[in-house]
């Protein structure tokens, strides 16, 4: 007991210190972010752009799709270019041509060309920002180059018919920004993002605000020594951390495994009304999985036909921006719904009591969540089709931010819904929290992580329409990394430990200590590991150092998860009655596998600064994202759903024979998708980025090359296997509805005689 208390103290200390450090570094990002000039002017005094246009341009880009339409500083989608890298390359070429034309009317010699290149590079890197006036001054030659590049983007986001083919290659709609003032502002934002990427920081030489990202040899953007050094440090720390954990794990005196009960401890349990009310959540989960897969198929195909689906002009009704938004957002929705429903299901089970009006609360929350999912999806789709503008996009439509795209009003409603969920969970768990027991520590972890899930969603409300892009990215990754990958995972892991302790697979006291210890290790690396997403988003170099170190430590605990999962599966075969839980437990084993491979191996392949410098914004990230998001969090949600359904429907209704093809279809299909298509595509792009620069790796020449399009088609076998697994899972769920309610039994619920 004393050792457990010490672990809780360590957990509290690490939690406070880590968030204090993350907050301090956020303050440093705010102080050192690339300045938005009041104006960009020529040496002759002509105004090219204003600061207001830069801010409006960010809003315009986000209203046109934002991170669902290419990327800025590497974050977003992968069919259209990274606009900061694309502008930078185009401006460098234009300035180079203008300077060369001035130098000589004929063909330049080698020495003359080198001189032109040096002048171009010097002009692109010189920091002419004047703090006193807030102005950036450019030469007449550079101003001419800027106007040429701005004209290209004005035409691209407008209706210029000469760029129809390029729009198709970018999966863009014609007239993405119908307002000419928005298009002019958009060019200001794109210029500013590329200016910050190439211009030296004050007092530095050859070190831009984005730490020389993207790779662009023309302007001298090459990987910094800082990125290389901290990458080596991160690799050494990873190896040391793995060795230390293996040594510690091997040196421990492992407790004797508990004797597996001869019968299912929960076989006589009865479901309460609120527990039965969670059934509809799980059917909604299955429907959302199918919707996500459908949108994923359409989105992937747009990488070949940017404005059609096998010749059908689907983009007129469902453009790439919408299909990808739905695909990414619905993935978060269904995973979160499965975990939220599991919490509501097990709370009365753990406490042995159902609070008054709990079922009403569960029903209200469900319909509120449905309204948010349907409303945010519909308003985002209609807003995109109707080009409703920046204000509508921000408040009701599509904010243009990956994984956090819903309009602000929907975010407010979801925040309220999550707080209400935490309240429902807390009131149901409260009797168990007040009663001393071996599992009280686990229940406390469930309650605390649920509180963090509700509270930390507030980070989605921290940015406004004109918030500096560096700060938008800082807060967005608080939500995506800490909310989804942090507190939700702690919550789900604690829930699994509680379930396993209830059916006798692990001792409650041992599980309690293990969960607190694993949470300490995970949060120690995970909280500050958030910074590995922010290396090149206009942040100080200290972010590279801290992010590299702690993202490496974040991988350490993942190395043992696969081993623990296999040990759990071995214990699960110790009693015949455990076969009823075979497929939920196998889902948890799959989580261990994908945690090691998807989150650990593929994650660390891109996390060191030296690696991410070349692969940020390429399909290497997509490979890691698919393997980690579905493989870890998705399989975890499915496993929890299957476990709860065991207790909501009589066992004779469960067509377990369908779960084998469902399980293997989903996992084998995911592996095929990742290793036959996404990962090879990412490696192919990485070679192009290293050779010529990021602009080239994201150009139509590469994206629509024979190799890349062949790799897109190689997704089809994996997609078919994956979709087949999901379809069988849906059939399994539907077959549970074969009997009237009165004939449905319950296997996992409150024991008979408990208060309700």
C-alpha positions in Angstrom: 0.0 0.0 0.0 2.8 2.4 0.9 4.5 1.7 -2.5 1.3 2.6 -4.3 1.0 5.8 -2.4 4.5 6.7 -3.4 3.7 6.0 -7.0 0.7 8.3 -6.8 2.9 11.1 -5.4 5.4 10.6 -8.2 2.5 10.7 -10.7 1.3 14.0 -9.3 4.8 15.5 -9.2 5.5 14.5 -12.8 2.1 15.7 -14.0 2.6 19.2 -12.4 6.3 19.6 -13.5 5.7 18.4 -17.0 2.8 20.7 -17.6 4.7 23.6 -16.1 7.5 22.9 -18.5 5.1 22.6 -21.5 3.4 25.8 -20.4 6.8 27.6 -20.1 7.9 26.5 -23.6 4.5 27.6 -24.9 5.3 31.1 -23.5 8.7 31.0 -25.2 7.0 30.1 -28.5 4.6 33.0 -28.0 7.6 35.4 -27.4 9.8 34.1 -30.3 7.2 33.3 -32.9 7.8 34.8 -36.4 6.6 38.4 -36.4 3.7 39.4 -38.6 4.8 42.7 -40.2 2.5 45.7 -40.3 3.4 45.9 -43.9 5.7 44.4 -46.6 7.1 47.2 -48.6 9.6 47.8 -51.4 12.7 49.9 -51.1 10.7 52.5 -53.0 7.9 52.6 -50.5 5.3 50.6 -52.4 3.1 48.4 -50.1 2.9 44.7 -51.2 1.0 43.3 -48.2 -0.3 44.4 -44.9 -0.4 42.6 -41.6 -4.2 42.6 -41.7 -4.0 40.8 -45.1 -1.7 38.1 -43.6 -4.2 37.5 -40.8 -7.1 37.5 -43.2 -5.2 35.2 -45.6 -4.8 32.6 -42.9 -8.6 32.8 -42.4 -9.2 32.6 -46.1 -7.0 29.5 -46.5 -8.7 27.7 -43.6 -12.1 28.5 -45.0 -11.1 27.0 -48.4 -10.1 23.8 -46.6 -6.9 24.8 -44.7 -5.0 21.7 -43.6 -7.4 19.5 -45.6 -6.1 21.3 -48.7 -2.3 20.9 -48.6 -0.2 22.0 -45.7 1.6 25.0 -44.2 4.8 24.2 -42.3 4.1 20.5 -43.0 0.8 19.9 -41.2 -2.2 18.8 -43.1 -3.1 16.7 -46.2 -0.7 15.4 -48.8 -2.2 15.7 -52.3 -1.9 19.5 -52.7 1.5 21.1 -52.0 2.9 22.4 -48.9 2.1 26.0 -49.7 5.0 27.5 -47.7 7.5 25.2 -49.5 5.8 25.7 -52.9 5.9 29.5 -52.6 9.5 29.5 -51.4 10.6 27.5 -54.4 8.6 29.5 -56.9 9.8 32.8 -55.5 13.4 31.7 -55.4 13.2 30.6 -59.1 11.4 33.9 -60.1 14.0 36.1 -58.3 16.8 34.0 -59.8 15.4 34.6 -63.3 15.0 38.3 -62.7 18.5 38.7 -61.4 19.9 36.6 -64.2 18.1 38.7 -66.8 19.6 41.9 -65.3 23.1 40.3 -65.2 23.2 39.4 -68.9 20.9 39.2 -71.8 22.7 36.1 -73.1 23.4 32.8 -71.4 25.2 33.1 -68.1 28.6 31.6 -67.4 29.2 29.4 -64.4 30.8 32.3 -62.4 28.0 34.7 -63.3 25.3 32.1 -62.4 27.0 31.5 -59.0 27.0 35.2 -58.4 23.3 35.4 -59.2 22.5 32.5 -56.9 24.4 34.1 -54.1 22.6 37.4 -54.5 19.2 35.6 -54.6 20.0 33.6 -51.5 21.2 36.7 -49.7 18.0 38.6 -50.5 15.8 35.6 -49.5 17.6 35.1 -46.1 18.2 38.7 -45.1 16.0 39.7 -42.2 14.8 43.2 -43.0 12.1 43.3 -40.3 12.2 46.6 -38.5 10.9 46.3 -34.9 10.3 50.0 -34.6 8.0 50.3 -37.7 7.0 46.7 -37.9 7.8 46.7 -41.6 9.6 44.2 -43.8 11.5 45.7 -46.8 12.3 43.9 -50.0 14.2 44.9 -53.1 12.5 45.9 -56.3 13.6 42.7 -57.9 12.2 40.6 -55.1 9.0 42.6 -55.2 8.6 41.7 -58.9 9.2 38.0 -58.0 6.6 38.2 -55.2 4.0 39.7 -57.6 4.6 36.9 -60.2 4.1 34.2 -57.6 1.1 35.9 -56.1 -0.5 36.0 -59.5 -0.1 32.3 -59.8 -2.0 31.6 -56.5 -4.6 34.2 -57.3 -5.3 32.4 -60.5 -5.1 28.9 -58.9 -7.7 29.7 -56.2 -9.8 31.5 -58.7 -11.3 30.4 -62.0 -8.3 30.7 -64.4 -9.0 28.0 -67.0 -5.3 27.5 -67.8 -4.9 25.9 -64.4 -7.7 23.3 -64.6 -5.2 20.4 -64.9 -3.2 21.6 -61.9 -6.3 22.0 -59.8 -7.3 18.4 -60.7 -3.8 17.2 -59.6 -4.2 19.1 -56.3 -7.8 17.8 -55.8 -8.9 21.4 -55.7 -12.3 22.9 -56.6 -12.5 25.7 -59.1 -13.1 29.1 -57.5 -12.0 27.8 -54.1 -11.9 31.5 -53.0 -14.4 33.5 -55.0 -13.6 36.8 -53.3 -10.7 38.6 -55.0 -9.8 40.3 -51.7 -9.6 36.9 -50.0 -7.3 35.6 -52.8 -5.0 38.7 -52.4 -4.9 38.1 -48.6 -4.2 34.4 -49.2 -1.1 35.3 -51.1 0.0 37.5 -48.2 -0.3 34.6 -45.8 1.5 32.2 -48.1 4.3 34.7 -48.6 4.6 35.3 -44.8 4.8 31.5 -44.1 7.6 31.1 -46.7 9.4 34.3 -45.5 9.5 32.9 -41.9 10.8 29.6 -43.4 13.8 31.2 -45.1 14.6 34.5 -43.3 17.3 34.3 -40.6 16.2 34.8 -37.0 17.6 38.0 -35.5 21.2 37.6 -34.5 21.5 34.2 -36.3 23.2 33.2 -39.6 21.6 30.5 -41.7 18.9 29.7 -39.1 15.3 30.6 -40.1 12.3 31.0 -37.8 11.3 27.4 -38.8 14.8 26.1 -38.2 15.5 26.0 -41.9 12.5 23.8 -42.7 11.6 23.0 -45.4 14.6 21.5 -47.1 15.3 23.9 -50.0 18.9 24.0 -51.3 18.2 27.0 -53.5 17.9 29.4 -50.6 20.3 27.6 -48.3 17.7 25.8 -46.2 19.5 22.7 -45.0 19.2 20.7 -41.8 20.7 22.4 -38.8 23.4 21.0 -36.5 20.9 21.3 -33.6 18.5 18.9 -35.3 21.3 16.5 -36.0 22.8 16.6 -32.5 19.5 16.2 -30.7 18.5 13.3 -33.0 21.6 11.5 -31.9 20.9 12.2 -28.3 17.3 10.9 -28.7 18.5 7.6 -30.2 21.0 7.1 -27.4 18.3 7.9 -24.8 15.8 5.5 -26.5 18.3 2.6 -26.4 19.2 3.5 -22.8 15.6 3.7 -21.8 14.7 0.4 -23.4 17.7 -1.3 -21.7 16.7 0.2 -18.3 13.1 -0.8 -18.6 14.0 -4.4 -19.6 16.5 -4.6 -16.8 14.0 -3.2 -14.3 11.3 -5.5 -15.6 13.6 -8.6 -15.4 14.8 -7.7 -11.9 11.4 -7.4 -10.4 10.1 -10.3 -8.3 7.0 -11.1 -10.3 4.0 -12.1 -8.3 2.4 -15.5 -8.8 -0.4 -15.2 -11.3 -3.8 -15.5 -9.7 -5.7 -18.7 -10.1 -8.3 -18.3 -12.9 -11.8 -18.8 -11.5 -13.5 -22.0 -12.6 -16.6 -20.0 -13.8 -17.2 -16.6 -15.1 -17.5 -14.3 -12.0 -19.9 -12.1 -14.0 -22.2 -14.7 -15.4 -25.0 -13.9 -12.9 -24.9 -10.2 -13.3 -27.8 -8.1 -14.5 -27.6 -4.9 -16.6 -29.1 -1.7 -15.1 -31.3 0.6 -17.2 -28.4 3.1 -17.8 -26.1 0.3 -18.9 -28.7 -1.0 -21.4 -29.0 2.6 -22.6 -25.4 2.4 -23.9 -26.4 -0.1 -26.6 -27.2 2.6 -29.1 -23.8 4.1 -28.6 -22.1 1.0 -29.8 -24.4 0.7 -32.9 -23.5 4.3 -33.6 -19.9 3.4 -33.4 -20.3 0.7 -36.0 -22.1 3.1 -38.3 -19.4 5.7 -37.9 -16.7 3.1 -38.7 -18.4 2.3 -42.0 -18.8 6.0 -42.8 -15.1 6.6 -42.1 -14.1 3.8 -44.4 -16.3 5.0 -47.2 -14.8 8.5 -46.9 -11.3 7.0 -46.8 -11.9 5.2 -50.0 -13.1 8.3 -51.8 -10.3 10.4 -50.3 -7.6 7.9 -51.3 -8.9 7.8 -54.9 -8.7 11.5 -55.3 -4.9 11.1 -55.2 -5.4 9.6 -58.7 -8.4 11.4 -60.0 -8.6 14.7 -58.2 -12.1 15.7 -59.2 -13.8 12.3 -59.9 -14.4 8.8 -58.6 -13.8 6.3 -61.4 -15.0 8.9 -63.9 -18.0 10.0 -61.8 -17.7 13.8 -61.1 -18.2 13.1 -57.4 -16.1 16.2 -56.4 -19.0 18.5 -57.4 -21.0 17.1 -54.5 -18.2 15.7 -52.2 -14.9 17.5 -52.8 -11.7 16.2 -51.4 -11.7 18.8 -48.7 -15.0 17.5 -47.4 -14.3 13.8 -47.8 -10.9 14.1 -45.9 -12.4 16.2 -43.2 -15.2 13.7 -42.6 -12.7 10.8 -42.8 -10.3 12.3 -40.1 -13.0 13.8 -37.9 -15.3 10.7 -37.8 -12.3 8.6 -36.8 -12.0 10.6 -33.7 -15.8 10.6 -33.2 -16.3 6.8 -33.2 -13.2 6.0 -31.1 -14.2 8.6 -28.5 -17.8 7.3 -28.6 -16.7 3.7 -27.9 -14.6 4.8 -24.9 -17.3 7.2 -23.5 -19.9 4.5 -23.8 -17.6 2.0 -22.0 -17.2 4.4 -19.2 -20.9 4.8 -18.8 -21.4 1.1 -19.0 -18.9 0.0 -16.4 -19.5 2.8 -13.8 -22.6 1.1 -12.2 -20.8 -2.2 -12.4 -17.9 -1.0 -10.4 -19.9 0.9 -7.8 -22.8 -1.7 -7.5 -25.3 1.2 -7.6 -27.1 3.2 -10.2 -27.8 6.8 -9.4 -31.3 8.2 -9.9 -32.0 9.5 -13.4 -28.7 8.0 -14.7 -30.5 6.4 -17.7 -32.0 9.8 -18.6 -28.6 11.3 -18.5 -27.1 8.6 -20.7 -29.9 9.0 -23.3 -29.6 12.8 -23.3 -25.9 12.6 -23.8 -26.3 10.2 -26.7 -28.7 12.4 -28.7 -26.6 15.4 -27.9 -23.5 13.7 -29.4 -25.5 12.6 -32.4 -26.7 16.2 -33.0 -23.1 17.4 -32.7 -21.7 14.8 -35.2 -24.5 15.2 -37.7 -24.7 19.0 -37.3 -21.0 19.7 -37.5 -20.6 17.3 -40.5 -23.5 18.8 -42.4 -22.6 22.4 -41.7 -19.0 21.8 -42.7 -20.1 20.1 -46.0 -22.6 22.8 -46.9 -20.3 25.6 -46.0 -17.5 24.2 -48.2 -19.9 23.7 -51.2 -21.4 27.2 -50.8 -18.0 29.0 -50.2 -19.6 30.5 -47.1 -16.5 32.5 -46.1 -14.2 32.7 -43.1 -16.7 33.7 -40.4 -19.1 30.8 -41.2 -16.2 28.3 -41.4 -14.9 29.3 -38.0 -18.2 29.4 -36.1 -20.3 26.7 -37.9 -18.5 25.1 -40.8 -15.0 23.7 -41.3 -12.2 25.5 -39.4 -9.6 23.9 -41.7 -7.6 22.3 -38.9 -6.8 18.6 -39.1 -8.6 16.5 -36.4 -10.2 19.7 -34.9 -12.1 20.9 -37.9 -15.6 21.4 -36.5 -16.9 25.0 -36.1 -16.4 26.7 -32.8 -20.1 26.5 -31.8 -19.9 22.7 -32.2 -16.8 22.7 -30.1 -18.5 24.6 -27.3 -21.4 22.0 -27.4 -19.0 19.1 -27.4 -17.1 20.6 -24.4 -20.3 20.8 -22.5 -21.2 17.3 -23.5 -17.8 15.9 -22.3 -18.2 17.7 -19.0 -21.7 16.2 -18.7 -20.2 12.7 -19.5 -17.6 13.2 -16.7 -20.3 14.2 -14.3 -22.4 11.1 -15.2 -19.4 8.9 -14.8 -18.3 10.5 -11.6 -21.7 10.3 -9.9 -21.9 6.6 -10.8 -18.4 5.8 -9.6 -18.6 7.9 -6.4 -19.8 5.0 -4.1 -16.9 2.9 -5.3 -14.4 5.7 -4.7 -15.7 6.2 -1.2 -15.5 2.5 -0.3 -12.0 1.1 0.6 -11.1 -1.8 -1.8 -8.2 -3.2 -3.7 -9.5 -1.8 -6.9 -10.1 1.8 -5.6 -6.9 3.0 -7.1 -7.9 1.8 -10.5 -11.3 3.4 -10.1 -9.6 6.6 -9.1 -7.5 6.5 -12.2 -10.6 6.1 -14.4 -12.3 9.0 -12.7 -9.2 11.3 -12.8 -8.5 10.5 -16.5 -12.2 11.1 -17.3 -12.0 14.5 -15.6 -9.0 15.3 -17.7 -10.8 14.2 -20.9 -13.6 16.6 -20.1 -11.5 19.5 -18.9 -8.6 19.3 -21.5 -11.0 19.6 -24.4 -11.0 23.2 -23.4 -7.7 23.5 -25.3 -9.8 23.4 -28.5 -11.3 26.8 -27.5 -8.0 28.6 -27.0 -7.4 30.0 -30.5 -9.4 32.6 -32.4 -9.7 33.5 -36.1 -6.6 35.7 -36.1 -4.5 33.8 -33.6 -0.9 33.5 -34.8 -0.4 30.3 -36.7 2.4 29.1 -34.4 0.1 29.4 -31.4 -2.7 27.7 -33.2 -0.5 24.7 -33.8 0.8 24.7 -30.2 -2.8 24.5 -28.8 -4.0 22.2 -31.5 -1.4 19.6 -30.6 -2.4 19.9 -27.0 -5.7 18.6 -28.1 -4.6 16.0 -30.6 -1.7 14.6 -28.7 -2.6 15.1 -25.1 -6.3 14.6 -25.2 -6.5 11.7 -27.6 -3.1 10.1 -27.2 -2.7 10.9 -23.5 -5.7 11.0 -21.2 -8.0 8.9 -23.4 -5.3 6.2 -23.5 -4.8 6.3 -19.7 -8.6 6.1 -19.2 -8.9 3.1 -21.6 -5.9 1.3 -20.1 -7.4 1.7 -16.6 -10.7 0.4 -17.8 -9.1 -2.7 -19.3 -7.2 -3.3 -16.1 -10.5 -3.1 -14.1 -12.2 -5.5 -16.5 -9.3 -8.0 -16.3 -9.3 -7.8 -12.5 -13.1 -8.4 -12.4 -12.8 -11.6 -14.4 -9.8 -12.8 -12.5 -7.0 -12.5 -15.1 -5.0 -10.1 -12.9 -5.0 -9.2 -9.2 -6.6 -5.8 -8.5 -3.7 -4.7 -6.3 -1.1 -5.7 -8.9 -3.1 -4.0 -11.6 -3.4 -0.9 -9.5 0.4 -0.5 -9.0 1.1 -1.4 -12.7 -1.4 1.2 -14.0 0.0 4.0 -11.9 3.6 3.1 -12.8 2.8 2.8 -16.5 1.0 6.1 -16.4 4.0 7.8 -14.8 6.3 6.5 -17.5 3.9 7.3 -20.3 3.1 10.9 -19.1 6.8 11.5 -18.3 7.6 11.1 -22.0 4.2 11.9 -23.4 3.4 15.4 -22.1 6.6 17.0 -23.2 6.8 14.6 -26.2 3.9 16.8 -27.6 6.7 19.1 -28.7 7.9 16.8 -31.5 5.0 18.0 -33.6 6.3 21.6 -33.2 9.9 21.4 -34.3 9.4 23.5 -37.5 6.3 25.6 -36.8 8.0 28.9 -36.0 9.3 27.7 -32.5 12.6 28.3 -30.8 15.3 25.7 -31.0 14.7 24.6 -27.4 11.6 22.9 -28.6 13.7 20.7 -30.8 15.9 19.7 -27.9 13.1 19.0 -25.4 10.8 17.4 -28.0 13.5 15.1 -29.3 14.5 13.8 -25.8 11.0 13.3 -24.5 9.5 11.9 -27.7 12.2 9.2 -27.6 11.3 8.4 -23.9 7.7 8.2 -25.0 8.5 5.2 -27.1 10.2 3.3 -24.2 7.1 1.9 -22.5 5.7 0.8 -25.8 8.4 -1.8 -26.2 6.9 -3.9 -23.4 3.3 -3.5 -24.3 3.4 -6.3 -26.9 5.0 -8.7 -24.4 2.3 -7.8 -21.8 -0.4 -8.4 -24.4 0.9 -11.9 -25.2 1.1 -12.8 -21.5 -2.5 -11.7 -21.1 -3.5 -13.8 -24.0 -1.7 -16.8 -22.6 -3.5 -16.4 -19.3 -6.8 -16.1 -21.1 -6.5 -19.6 -22.3 -6.4 -21.0 -18.8 -10.2 -21.6 -18.4 -12.8 -22.7 -21.0 -15.3 -20.0 -20.0 -12.8 -17.3 -21.0 -13.4 -18.3 -24.7 -16.5 -16.0 -24.4 -14.1 -13.1 -24.1 -11.7 -14.4 -26.7 -12.2 -11.7 -29.3 -12.3 -8.7 -27.0 -9.0 -9.9 -25.4 -7.5 -10.5 -28.9 -8.4 -6.9 -29.7 -6.3 -5.8 -26.7 -3.5 -8.0 -27.9 -3.7 -6.3 -31.3 -3.5 -3.0 -29.5 -0.2 -4.2 -28.0 1.1 -5.1 -31.4 0.2 -1.9 -33.1 1.4 0.1 -30.1 4.8 -1.5 -30.7 4.8 -1.3 -34.5 2.6 1.7 -35.4 3.2 4.0 -32.5 6.6 2.8 -31.5 8.5 1.7 -34.6 6.8 3.9 -37.3 6.5 6.7 -34.8 10.1 6.8 -33.9 11.1 6.5 -37.6 9.8 10.0 -38.1 10.1 11.6 -34.6 13.9 12.5 -34.4 14.4 16.0 -35.8 16.8 14.8 -38.4 14.2 12.4 -39.8 11.2 14.7 -39.5 13.2 17.5 -41.2 12.9 15.5 -44.5 9.6 13.6 -44.0 7.3 16.1 -42.4 4.2 16.4 -44.6 4.9 13.2 -46.5 3.2 9.8 -46.5 5.6 8.5 -43.8 3.5 10.5 -41.4 0.3 8.9 -42.9 1.7 5.4 -42.4 2.4 6.1 -38.7 -1.0 7.9 -38.3 -3.0 5.0 -39.8 -1.2 2.3 -37.8 -1.4 4.2 -34.6 -4.8 5.8 -34.8 -6.7 2.7 -35.9 -4.3 0.0 -34.8 -4.0 1.3 -31.2 -7.0 3.5 -30.5 -9.4 2.0 -33.0 -8.8 -1.6 -31.9 -8.9 -0.5 -28.3 -12.4 1.0 -28.9 -13.6 -2.1 -30.8 -12.3 -4.4 -28.0 -14.1 -2.4 -25.3 -17.2 -2.4 -27.5 -17.2 -6.2 -27.9 -16.6 -6.6 -24.2 -19.6 -4.4 -23.3 -21.8 -6.1 -25.8 -21.1 -9.4 -24.1 -22.9 -8.0 -21.1 -25.8 -6.3 -23.0 -27.0 -9.3 -25.0 -27.4 -13.0 -24.1 -24.6 -15.2 -25.3 -26.7 -17.3 -27.6 -27.2 -14.1 -29.7 -23.5 -13.6 -30.3 -22.4 -14.9 -33.6 -18.8 -15.4 -32.6 -17.9 -17.1 -35.8 -18.2 -13.7 -37.5 -15.7 -12.1 -35.2 -12.8 -14.1 -36.6 -13.1 -12.7 -40.2 -13.9 -9.3 -38.7 -10.8 -9.2 -36.5 -8.4 -10.6 -39.0 -9.8 -8.6 -41.8 -9.4 -5.3 -40.0 -5.8 -6.1 -38.8 -4.5 -7.7 -42.0 -6.2 -5.0 -44.1 -4.6 -2.3 -42.0 -1.1 -4.0 -42.3 -1.5 -4.3 -46.1 -2.6 -0.6 -46.4 0.4 0.6 -44.4 3.2 -1.6 -45.6 2.1 -2.1 -49.2 1.1 1.5 -50.0 1.6 4.3 -47.4 5.0 3.4 -46.1 6.6 2.7 -49.6 5.0 6.0 -50.8 6.5 7.9 -47.9 9.9 6.4 -48.5 9.7 7.3 -52.2 8.8 10.8 -51.4 11.5 11.1 -48.7 14.1 10.3 -51.3 12.8 13.1 -53.5 12.7 15.5 -50.5 16.3 14.7 -49.6 17.5 15.0 -53.2 15.8 18.2 -54.3 13.6 19.6 -51.5 10.2 19.2 -50.0 8.6 21.2 -52.9 9.6 18.4 -55.2 8.4 15.6 -53.0 5.0 17.3 -52.9 4.9 18.4 -56.6 2.6 16.8 -59.2 5.7 15.4 -60.8 6.1 13.1 -57.8 2.5 12.8 -56.5 1.2 11.8 -59.9 4.2 9.9 -61.0 3.8 6.3 -62.2 5.3 5.0 -59.0 3.1 7.0 -56.7 -0.1 6.3 -58.5 0.8 2.6 -58.6 1.3 2.7 -54.8 -2.2 4.3 -54.5 -3.7 1.5 -56.4 -1.8 -1.0 -54.2 -4.0 0.3 -51.4 -7.0 -1.4 -53.0 -6.3 -5.0 -51.8 -5.7 -3.8 -48.3 -8.7 -1.5 -48.3 -11.0 -4.3 -49.6 -9.8 -6.7 -46.8 -10.2 -3.9 -44.2 -13.6 -2.9 -45.4 -14.7 -6.6 -45.5 -13.6 -6.9 -41.9 -15.7 -3.9 -40.9 -18.7 -5.1 -42.9 -18.6 -8.5 -41.0 -18.3 -6.6 -37.7 -21.5 -4.7 -38.7 -23.3 -7.9 -39.5 -22.3 -9.3 -36.1 -23.7 -6.2 -34.4 -26.9 -6.3 -36.3 -27.5 -10.0 -35.5 -27.7 -9.0 -31.8 -31.0 -7.5 -32.6 -32.6 -10.8 -33.5 -34.7 -11.3 -30.4 -37.2 -9.1 -28.5 -35.8 -7.2 -25.5 -37.3 -9.6 -23.0 -35.2 -12.5 -24.4 -31.9 -10.6 -24.1 -29.7 -11.6 -21.2 -26.7 -10.1 -19.6 -23.3 -11.5 -18.8 -21.4 -8.5 -17.5 -23.3 -6.1 -15.2 -24.3 -5.4 -11.7 -24.5 -8.6 -9.6 -28.0 -9.6 -8.7 -29.1 -8.0 -5.4 -27.1 -4.8 -5.8 -28.9 -1.5 -5.3 -30.1 0.5 -8.3 
